[in-house]
Each structure stands twice: as C-alpha cells, then as structure tokens.
Amino acid sequence: MRRDKILLLGYPGQWGSQFLWKKIREEGDCPFSKRFIEEEEERLRRLPRLLLKGNLQGKQQESGREDLAEEREKVSEQSGLSELSELPVLSAENILLFSEGEKKGQSIPLYEEDLQAKWNAGELLSGKGRKSFFPTGFPTSEFLRFLPLGRGGILAGLWRLSGGGFSFSFEKIPFLQGTIELCEHFQISPYYLYSENAFLLRLEEAEAFSELAIERGLPASCIGISEEGKKRIRKDPEGESFLTRRERDSLEELFSKKELEESLPRLLR
C-alpha cells in the first residue's frame, strides 16, 4: 500500500487571526495591552505570503500560464517525461533574505539563530523567494493532491482533501501562540478558523519536501499519513475520532454574514 503523508505548509488560522486582532484593536475592550496587539499584528504582517499558480485537484487557481509552462518544460527535460499536465508553481513574498555576504539574496532557513538581532543589525531584509519552491525534477504525481486552505480552517481542508483515507494528529498541527490566545479569548476553535495562506499536500516524500520548505524559509509540518479505506481519523494519545464534515468557519460564530462579506469577502465565496 502506498503510504503518502499529509503535509501542512504555513500556519492555519493566520488570516483569521489578522482579522480578529484588527477587531480587538478597533473595539478596545479586551484583556490584551495595546502594545501586545501591535506586536502580534506586526508579527503576522512579517510572515511569508505563499503564492501559487497551476492546476490543483483539477482546478485552475491563478493566471500565469507562462510561468507554469516554463516550469513544466524544465521538469520534462530533466525527467525525460513528454508531458506534465499538472505542476503547481509555489513562490513566496515577505520571506527573510540575507542582505550581504556570499548568501546575499538567498532565503533564510527557519532554524537560523538570532534572527531578531540580525534584523536589527541590518543583515536581513524582507523580499521575494524563488519563483518555484518545488525542486526541479520532482515527480509531478507528488502534487496531484494540493489544497489551499480557507473557510473552515484546517479541519475543513482535511475533509476536502482527496486521495483516500488518512489519519492525522491535532498535536502535529502548528498554531501561532497569538492564534491560540485569540481563540481562548473568543471561545472559538482554532481548527475551524479562516486559514488562507496555508496549504495541504499529499505526497510520499513529505519529510524531504518539508526540509526543503524550512530551508527556504517556509513553515512545514507532517501532520498525517494515508490509511486503508476512505475514512479520515484523528489519532492522538487521548483517543481517536472520525473527522466529520463542517463548512462553518469559527468567525461565523462571532460576526454576521454582512460584516464578514464587507471585511473578508473571500471567506464566503
């Protein structure tokens, strides 16, 4: 049996958190200090923004066919394949880059130490990463299960992810600490919080691709593995449960449809 892994790129709940911090700052009635709110908003603004072009699960996500065609041609030449029908092209903005020395312009790995000190010293800058974060020559079949997250958060995405059954763990899903504190304050679930700018992948070489993403400045975590059958199962030390379908976002428990349409029109599309 093929045992592909479930890989999460980015932080779930990031865009939902941005919206909630903005609301808290505007209303001014909360247990968080003004300075803390400003620091959290700045932290979110400085996170990488993932950009994706290509066919994902049979759906064209963005324009940019010239870029996609060029990337396909490169992979075709190196792999010896005559036709590559679906190859996503992932790039990123707002990632940290070295500003000087031999590594000037290269993305900074997430494990780099003393980032704040280096930023203050002017050794780092924020910019765009490579045009494609996928390694040239990587089998295109690895990316036939590639899903952008959005409304309903990480659990809605796991429900929509095709390719057969799998198990996953809550413990392996990384949330920003600010997202956890916001959800505790509003008494909502972070697992159903609006999660644009994060993606789910199914692929066999998940560990290798995760290392590649981290090396290039993107957060990546293996959160699950394929299983026989079609069921999606959560497995954690405290027990197991089946994943059930839910489309409603945690933000919809707090705000009206009109307010969300005005502030986050992409959420309800």
N, C-alpha and C positions, 0 to 999 in steps of 0.2 A: 504493500500500500504506500502510495506517495504521501509523505508527511511534510506538507508545506507548513510554514509558520505564518502567524499573523503579526505584522509589523506596524507600529504606530509612528508616524512622522509628525513632529510638532507637539504642542500641548493642547489637550482637549479643554474646552471651556474658555479659551483665550479671548475670543471676541465677545462672548457673553460677559466675561469679567470686565472688559473695557466699557461695555455699556452700563454695567452696574456701578462701577466706580464713578462714571460720569453722573449718574443719577444721584448717588450719595453726595457728591460734591455740590450739586445744584440744590439739593434739599437741605443739606447742612445739619440734619438731625440724625446723628449716628454716634457710635462709641469710638470711631476712628478719628485721630487727630488730622488736621488739615495737612500737616507735613507728611504724615504717613500715606494719606491718599495721593498726594502729589508724587511721592516716591514710587508708589505702586503703579500709577498711570505712566510715569516715565519708564519704569521697568518694562511694562507691556509695549510701549512705543519702540523700545530698543530691541525687541525680539525679532528674529528673522521673519520675513514675509515670503511665503512659498508661492512660486508662480508655476503654473502647469499648463502645458499645451499637449494636445494629442487626443486619441480615442481612448476613452476609459469605459470599460464594461459596455462597449458598443455605442457610446455617446460622445459626440464631438464636444469638447469642453471649451475650447477657445480658438480664436483665429491663430494665424502664424503658421500656415501650411508650409511656407518656405523653410522655416527653421526645422519643422518636423521632417520634411523631405530630405533636407541636408543630413540630419542625424541618421535617418534610415539608410541613406546611401553609404555613410561611413561604416555602419554596422554590417551592412550587406557585404561590403568589400572585405572586411576583416573576418567575417564568419563564414563566407562562402555561400550564404543563402541568397537566393534570387529575388525573394520578395518578403518584405516585413510589413505586414498590414497594420499593426498597432504598436507603436512605440511612443510612450509618453516622453515628453521632454520637461524635466524639472529643473528650475533655476531658483535663485533666491535673491532678494534685496534685503538691505538693512542687516547684513551679517558683518561681523567684525573682521577686518583685514589688517595685516601688518602694513605699517606705513613707511618702513625704512628697512635697510639691510638687504640681504640676499632673498629674504622671503617677502619683499615688498609686493603688495597687491594680492598675496595669497590669503585664503580664508584661514581663520584661526580655529584650531580644534577646541571642542568644548572642554577638554581636560587641561587646557593651558592654565598655568597658575598665575596669580596676582594680576588678573585682568583689570581690575579697577585701578590699581597703581599704574599699570602700563597705559591705560586710557588717560589718566590724569597727566602722565608724563608725555603724552602726545605720540606714543609708539604705536597706537592703533587708530583706525578710522573705520567708519561705517560706510558700506557700499554694496555693490552687486557681486554675487558669486559667479561661478562658471555658468555658461549657457545651459549646460546639462550636467546634473549631478549623477546621472546614471553612467556607469563605466562603459566605455565603448567596447563592443563585443559581447556584452552581457546578453544571454538568451532572451529574446523578446517575449517568449512564453511566460517568463517570470513576472511580467507586468500586465497580464490579462485580467488580473483582479486588483484594481487600483481605484479606491473610492475616496472622493473628497468628503469630509465631514461638514455638517451644517446644523440644520434644525434637529433637535432631539439629542444632540451631543454624541458621545462615543457609543452609547448603547444602541441608539437608533442606527448608527453607522454599522455596527456589528450585525444588527438584524438584516440590513440591506446587503451586506457583503455576500457575494455569490461564491460558488465553488465547492459547495458541500458543507458537511458538519464540521464543527470545531469546538474546542474548549478554550477558555480564557480565564484570566485571573484578575480580580479587582486590585490585588496587591501590586501587580505589574504595571498598572496604568498610572503614569506620572501626571500629577496635577501641580500647578504652581501653588505655593503656600497662600498667596493672596486669593486665589480662587477658592480654596478650602475655607478661608476666613469669611469671604463674602457669602458662600453658601450656608455656613453656620449662622451668620447674622440674619439672612433672609429665610432660613429654614427651608431650603430647596436642595435638590440633589445635583451635585456636580456632574454626575454621569449622564444627565439629560440636558446639560447646559450648552447653548449655542457654541459650535466648535469649528466655524470656518477658519481656515489657515492650518488645518491638520488633516492628515490623510491616513487611510488604512491600506495596507498591501498584503497580498498573499503570495509568498514565494518560498522556494526551498532554501535559497542561500540567504536567509534573513539575517543571520549573525554577521556574515561578511558585508552585506549591504548596510546594516546598522553601524558597523565600524567605519564604513566609508562615509556615511552621513555625518557621524560625530566628528570624523577627521576634517570634514568640510564645514563644520560649524552648525549643523542641524541636529536638534534633539531627536533621537530614535530609540524605540524600545520594542523588544519582542514580548507580546502580551498573550499569545496563544498558539495553539498547534492544531492541525487538522485531525479529525476523528472519523471513524466509520459512520455511515448514515447521514442524515440531514439535520440533526438536532444541534443547537448551539447551547453549550453548557458552561456555566460558571463553576470553576473549581478553586476553592480556597480552603485553608486549614479549618475554618469554622464550618464548612459544609459545601454542598453543591446545590445548584438550582438551574432550571431551564430558563433561557432568555425568552422573553415574550415581546410581542410587538407593541410599540408605543411610539406615536408620532409627535405627541405634545412636548414642547420644549419647556424647560423649567422657567424660562422667562414668561411664558404664557400663564403661569400661576400667579404672577405678580402684576402684570401690565395688560391693558386692554389691547385688542387687536388693532384698533386705530392708532394707539400710541406706538406699538411695535412697527406698524406699517410706515409711520412717519419717521421713526428713528432707525429702524433696521429693516428696510423693505426687502432685502434679500432673504431674510429669515422665513418669510411667509410665502415665498414663491413656490 
